[in-house]
Amino acid sequence: MVTIRKAERADHEGIWAIFHEVVSKGDTYAFSPQTSRKEALEIWIEKPAATFVAELDGKVVGTYFIKANQPGLGAHVCNCGYMVTATARGRGTATAMCLHAQAEAKRIGFLAMQFNFVVSTNVGALRLWQKLGFQIVGTLPKAFNHRHLGLVDAHVMFKWFLPG
């Protein structure tokens, strides 16, 4: 069973390991595969409003952050980023983190959630986000330079939390 909790200082090494594993592949995130540990922790821990970790069998196997997507008049919409180790994929980790993030976003007072850059070839993420109620509201043609496939599209996905 997946357990999700707020990240602590002791989790930094685990978060860095997940970040490095995911980003170094060059197939799902726009961050440079050469992103340093210091840069990664700033991106993932220092800038967001909150960062969480997901544990399976007492080991950190996933992480997500939540922050306002835009400042000021756009601050009612949040943005999240999710990463899961290869060993934990297919075990409900991303689903649990996204459901947790939505509950946390509502608790904080956000009215919607937006994913700014979902790579079109990341079919697992696209399928999951759509299953959880997110819609593709825009496509950015050839916006991502996939390490193996070259230029591919990226999608903007959105979910409004309130009825209507």
Residue, then its C-alpha position, 0 to 999 in steps of 0.5 A: m500500500v502506498t503511503i504519502r507524506k510531506a517530504e522532510r530533509a532526510d528525504h532529499e537524497g531519495i528525491w534526488a535519486i528519483f529526479h535523476e532517474v526520471v530526468s536523465k532518460g530525456d523522455t518525459y520532463a523538459f529538465s536537462p538530463q544534466t540537471s545537478r543535485k542542487e538545481a534539482l532540489e531547488i526545482w522540486i523542493e525549494k520553489p514549490a509550496a509543498t513537496f511530498v513523497a510516496e513510500l512503498d514498503g518503507k522506501v521512498v519510490g515517488t515524489y510530487f510537488i504542488k505550487a501555484n501555476q501562476p502568480g497573482l490573478g492566476a494563483h487559484v490554479c495549481n500545478c503539480g509534478y510527479m515522478v515515480t521510480a521504475t521499480a514502483r510503476g504499475r503499483g498505483t503510486a502515481t494514482a495515489m499521488c495524484l489523488h492526494a495532490q487533488a485533495e491537498a490542492k482543494r484543502i489549500g484553496f486551489l480551484a483547479m489543477q493544470f499540467n503545463f507540459v505532458v509529453s505526448t509519448n508519455v502514454g501512461a501519464l496521459r491515460l492516468w491523468q484522463k482517467l482521473g478527470f483531466q482533459i487535454v485543453g491544448t497541444l504544443p506542436k513539437a515542443f519537446n525534444h525527446r531523446h530518442l524520438g526527436l521533436v514530439d508534441a506536449h499537452v496542457m491538461f486541466k481539471w476544474f475542481l468545482p461543479g459547473 
